[in-house]
């Protein structure tokens, strides 16, 4: 994550807006993962963070749908690190993955030529 | 007993008093140590007080100055370092509980260079844990407590260089060293009403600094004035064999250069559209002052790139790699901010292709901004869209509807460009607002010159927070 909260906020708002549009279609598909693969009672000492912000909870706002793609990728997180995560944390990670997928789509949409190299140089 | 006003005197003037022996390094350092001890806790700004070594160095500085061995304008000046800079034999905590007992056997290059310049390290200063690399969303994101603004302690001092911002604002140290990956010098400078400089990538060695993101991390000064930032930068810039990203090119500076001609300033389109009203008013007033010194062009189109997603992918991937052991071991659960306890896991799944796309985009991004800097010398905008955030709320719940327009901080960092944040007034709850200048690579002289000229015509940088 960038350490600039304003950039993050703006990306998150863009993401929420996008999800508002795609929510209808993804709501037709049941979630691939219901977090049942998290080993029960294993290393969940971290305090859980609500997946929904306090204000959204207070307003009764329904959280945006999470894409199937994000839920599928979250299975990998659950398999690798499930012992370290509560269900609430894994839900938050899944939302974060979804946000990153949206950002990744924007990166892939950018026009680049074959010869455009990554901007770092390896030196032997 | 020093006059309290002494703690708000710029470095250049303090240096002149020390050289003329109208002020003693031991007296100044001792008084700063006392203030750090007495007031530091109010802002959660201090991690480690360096009393014994600081007083030893101060006595040495006093002896040297007395004997005519004058090292320069920082000789005998106490300072604070963000606690991600290694200091031999003293804990370097990175603001994070899992590292609170970490001790290195070497000093960061920046610390060494400042010692060579005669500056005295008085304290290791607080920071957001791991410089925010795990995606914090709350001011309470450090094992030393939430960084609080000296202007109003119900509000955040900004991050991730929260201690450096607060300590300079409260007159605990004359200057401090912060770090920026994407906003971490400019934001605390803005929220604390002080002057902060993000140098060009590679100008300052990062050896001995915690790595969050190798291709974006930068170290820079936070001080009272643009001139002070120039003085400090001149002491820390330059090639370092221990940092392969550091550059031969240094930064020579002995005072603000006169403006050779009227600079051409660009105000990007949309930078004040969704900002708080006071931020807009103060920015307009600042433009009035800058307009006496420069040609200002408004509504300049900002190049359209996915700035936010690019910086997010790069910091996410490099940060997950840099802290992979912490993430995979599950020890992230020892971090303070609940979001940081799980924020790194999504980063481990960023596809290499997305990371490479972001890194490939940096070249056309740099070309686009280079084109813009053919037409304009500097870009000017409000540093932040709002004043400091309330310290007791999640970031996503503060100031709804407020936003900053083009992602200038992300763009400047992705392209490695320098920027200077200057206080320019006050907004709601008595909190400071700020103005930023950004230039092409290695334009630090121009930034300092215009920043200094602005500060000669305004007095926001001379204001003191209540109770300091």
Interface residues (C-beta under 8 A of the other chain):
Chain A: X1 X2 X3 X4 X5 X6 X7 X8 X9 X10 X11 X12 X13 X14 X43 X45 X46 X47 X48 X49 X53 X54 X55 X73 X76 X77 X80 X81 X83 X84 X85 X89 X90 X92 X93 X96 X97 X99 X100 X102 X103 X104 X106 X107 X108 X109 X110 X112 X116 X117 X118 X119 X120 X123
Chain B: X128 X131 X132 X133 X134 X135 X137 X159 X160 X180 X181 X182 X183 X184 X187 X212 X215 X244 X305 X306 X307 X308 X309 X310 X311 X312 X313 X315 X316 X319 X327 X328 X330 X332 X333 X338 X339 X341 X342 X343 X345 X346 X347 X348 X349 X350 X351 X353 X354 X356 X357 X358 X359 X360 X361 X362 X363 X364 X366 X384 X385 X389 X394 X395 X396 X397 X403 X404 X407 X409 X410 X413
